[in-house]
Amino acid sequence: MNTGDTELAMAAAGGDAKAFAILLERSYDRLFGLCFRLMGSRAEAEDLCQDICAALPTKLARFEGGSQFSTWLYRVAVNAAHDRRRRAVTRAKASQGWGDWEVNRTEVNKEQADAQDWLMQAIGTLPDDLRDTVALVMDEMNHREAGAVLGVSEGTVSWRMSEVKKHLKAIKESEQ
C-alpha cells in the first residue's frame, strides 16, 4: 500500500483497523529500537513497546497531522519511557532502594557485545534529557528531527550531544 503514514494515522484514528495494522507494521521495528535505547534492556523495551501499541488506538485520536507521524510516535514513546522510569524509581525506593541493573548480552561477538553493553550502561547513567536525545540520534535522526520530537531547538540537540560525549569520555577515563 502506497498510502503515507499520516493518512494511515488519520484513518486509524477514525477506526480503520486495516490502516492501523499497516501503520503498526511499518513503525514497529523502529519503535522497538527506540524503546530499547530508552530503556536499556530487551525485556523493558518489549514491555514499553507493548504498552505503547496497546494505547495507540486511543492516542491516535489526538494525532492532528501537524507533524510527521514518526515524530509524533517518537514523542509518545519518549513520554511513555519517562513515565515507566518514574514508576520504576518509585517502586524501587519503596521496596528495596536502588537495585542492580542487568544487561542482556545477546551479541555473538563478545567484544562487540561488551562495547554495546558498556555504552548502554553509560547512557543509563545520563540525565533523562541527554539519554532521550542520544537515543533519538542513535536511531539515525538528524538533530532537527530529534529536536522536533523533544520539543527543543536543533542547537539544543547539538549541545546535548556534545554533553553526552563529555559524559561518556569522563566515564571511560574513570574506568581506566
URHUSUL-V489738 format. One record per residue. PSI is psi in whole degrees, -180 to 180 (999 if undefined). OMEGA is omega as a letter, one per 40 degrees, with the letter a starting at -180 (* if undefined). D_FIRST is the distance of its C-alpha to the first C-alpha in Angstrom with 1 decimal. Layout:
psi->PSI omega->OMEGA d_first->D_FIRST
psi->PSI omega->OMEGA d_first->D_FIRST
This chain:
psi->132 omega->a d_first->0.0
psi->11 omega->a d_first->3.8
psi->138 omega->i d_first->5.7
psi->161 omega->a d_first->8.7
psi->-38 omega->a d_first->10.5
psi->-45 omega->i d_first->13.3
psi->-40 omega->i d_first->11.5
psi->-41 omega->i d_first->10.1
psi->-42 omega->i d_first->13.7
psi->-41 omega->i d_first->15.3
psi->-42 omega->i d_first->13.6
psi->-38 omega->i d_first->14.5
psi->-29 omega->i d_first->17.9
psi->3 omega->i d_first->18.3
psi->7 omega->a d_first->18.0
psi->103 omega->a d_first->14.4
psi->-36 omega->i d_first->14.4
psi->-43 omega->i d_first->10.9
psi->-41 omega->i d_first->9.8
psi->-44 omega->a d_first->12.6
psi->-43 omega->i d_first->11.8
psi->-44 omega->i d_first->8.4
psi->-44 omega->i d_first->10.5
psi->-41 omega->i d_first->13.3
psi->-42 omega->a d_first->11.8
psi->-34 omega->a d_first->10.8
psi->-18 omega->a d_first->14.2
psi->-47 omega->a d_first->16.6
psi->-44 omega->i d_first->18.1
psi->-38 omega->i d_first->18.9
psi->-46 omega->i d_first->20.2
psi->-43 omega->i d_first->22.4
psi->-44 omega->i d_first->23.7
psi->-45 omega->i d_first->24.8
psi->-39 omega->i d_first->26.3
psi->-46 omega->a d_first->28.2
psi->-34 omega->i d_first->29.6
psi->-36 omega->a d_first->30.6
psi->-28 omega->i d_first->32.3
psi->-3 omega->i d_first->33.6
psi->151 omega->a d_first->33.2
psi->-44 omega->a d_first->30.6
psi->-45 omega->i d_first->31.8
psi->-40 omega->i d_first->31.9
psi->-42 omega->i d_first->28.4
psi->-45 omega->i d_first->27.1
psi->-45 omega->a d_first->29.0
psi->-45 omega->a d_first->27.8
psi->-41 omega->i d_first->24.1
psi->-43 omega->i d_first->24.6
psi->-43 omega->i d_first->26.4
psi->-46 omega->a d_first->23.8
psi->-37 omega->i d_first->21.0
psi->-35 omega->a d_first->23.4
psi->-13 omega->a d_first->24.3
psi->-42 omega->i d_first->20.8
psi->-39 omega->i d_first->20.3
psi->-43 omega->a d_first->23.6
psi->-31 omega->a d_first->23.3
psi->-25 omega->i d_first->20.0
psi->-23 omega->a d_first->22.3
psi->-3 omega->i d_first->24.0
psi->120 omega->a d_first->21.0
psi->-7 omega->i d_first->21.7
psi->10 omega->i d_first->19.3
psi->-20 omega->i d_first->22.3
psi->173 omega->i d_first->21.2
psi->148 omega->i d_first->18.0
psi->-41 omega->a d_first->16.5
psi->-39 omega->i d_first->17.5
psi->-46 omega->i d_first->21.0
psi->-46 omega->a d_first->21.3
psi->-41 omega->i d_first->20.2
psi->-37 omega->i d_first->22.7
psi->-41 omega->i d_first->25.4
psi->-44 omega->a d_first->24.8
psi->-44 omega->i d_first->25.3
psi->-44 omega->i d_first->28.3
psi->-43 omega->i d_first->29.9
psi->-38 omega->i d_first->29.3
psi->-42 omega->i d_first->30.9
psi->-47 omega->a d_first->33.9
psi->-45 omega->a d_first->34.4
psi->-43 omega->i d_first->34.3
psi->-44 omega->i d_first->36.7
psi->-44 omega->i d_first->39.1
psi->-40 omega->a d_first->39.2
psi->-41 omega->i d_first->39.8
psi->-44 omega->i d_first->42.7
psi->-46 omega->i d_first->44.2
psi->-43 omega->a d_first->44.1
psi->-43 omega->i d_first->45.5
psi->-38 omega->a d_first->48.3
psi->-35 omega->a d_first->49.2
psi->-58 omega->a d_first->49.4
psi->-2 omega->a d_first->50.2
psi->-150 omega->a d_first->49.8
psi->114 omega->i d_first->47.7
psi->167 omega->i d_first->46.5
psi->148 omega->a d_first->45.8
psi->120 omega->i d_first->42.3
psi->138 omega->i d_first->41.0
psi->129 omega->a d_first->38.6
psi->117 omega->a d_first->36.5
psi->110 omega->a d_first->37.1
psi->-7 omega->a d_first->34.3
psi->144 omega->i d_first->34.5
psi->-42 omega->a d_first->36.1
psi->112 omega->a d_first->37.9
psi->-42 omega->a d_first->40.6
psi->-43 omega->i d_first->41.2
psi->-41 omega->i d_first->37.6
psi->-42 omega->i d_first->37.4
psi->-41 omega->i d_first->40.6
psi->-42 omega->i d_first->39.4
psi->-42 omega->i d_first->36.1
psi->-44 omega->i d_first->38.2
psi->-45 omega->a d_first->40.6
psi->-44 omega->a d_first->38.0
psi->-40 omega->i d_first->36.3
psi->-43 omega->a d_first->39.8
psi->-42 omega->i d_first->40.9
psi->-35 omega->i d_first->37.8
psi->-20 omega->i d_first->38.6
psi->-9 omega->a d_first->42.0
psi->154 omega->i d_first->40.6
psi->155 omega->a d_first->40.6
psi->-42 omega->a d_first->37.4
psi->-39 omega->i d_first->36.6
psi->-40 omega->i d_first->37.0
psi->-45 omega->i d_first->35.1
psi->-42 omega->a d_first->32.1
psi->-49 omega->a d_first->32.2
psi->-34 omega->i d_first->32.5
psi->-41 omega->a d_first->29.7
psi->-42 omega->a d_first->27.2
psi->-35 omega->i d_first->28.7
psi->-20 omega->i d_first->28.5
psi->19 omega->i d_first->24.7
psi->26 omega->i d_first->24.8
psi->143 omega->i d_first->24.7
psi->171 omega->a d_first->27.0
psi->-33 omega->i d_first->29.9
psi->-46 omega->a d_first->28.5
psi->-43 omega->i d_first->25.3
psi->-40 omega->i d_first->27.5
psi->-39 omega->i d_first->29.8
psi->-40 omega->i d_first->27.2
psi->-42 omega->a d_first->26.3
psi->-12 omega->a d_first->30.0
psi->31 omega->i d_first->31.2
psi->172 omega->a d_first->33.6
psi->162 omega->i d_first->34.2
psi->-39 omega->i d_first->33.1
psi->-37 omega->i d_first->36.8
psi->-40 omega->i d_first->37.1
psi->-44 omega->i d_first->34.4
psi->-44 omega->i d_first->36.3
psi->-43 omega->i d_first->39.5
psi->-40 omega->i d_first->38.1
psi->-35 omega->i d_first->36.9
psi->-42 omega->i d_first->40.4
psi->-40 omega->i d_first->41.9
psi->-47 omega->a d_first->39.6
psi->-41 omega->i d_first->41.0
psi->-45 omega->i d_first->44.6
psi->-46 omega->a d_first->44.2
psi->-40 omega->i d_first->42.8
psi->-44 omega->i d_first->45.5
psi->-41 omega->i d_first->48.2
psi->-46 omega->a d_first->47.0
psi->-45 omega->a d_first->47.0
psi->-36 omega->a d_first->50.5
psi->-21 omega->i d_first->51.9
psi->-15 omega->a d_first->50.9
psi->999 omega->* d_first->52.8
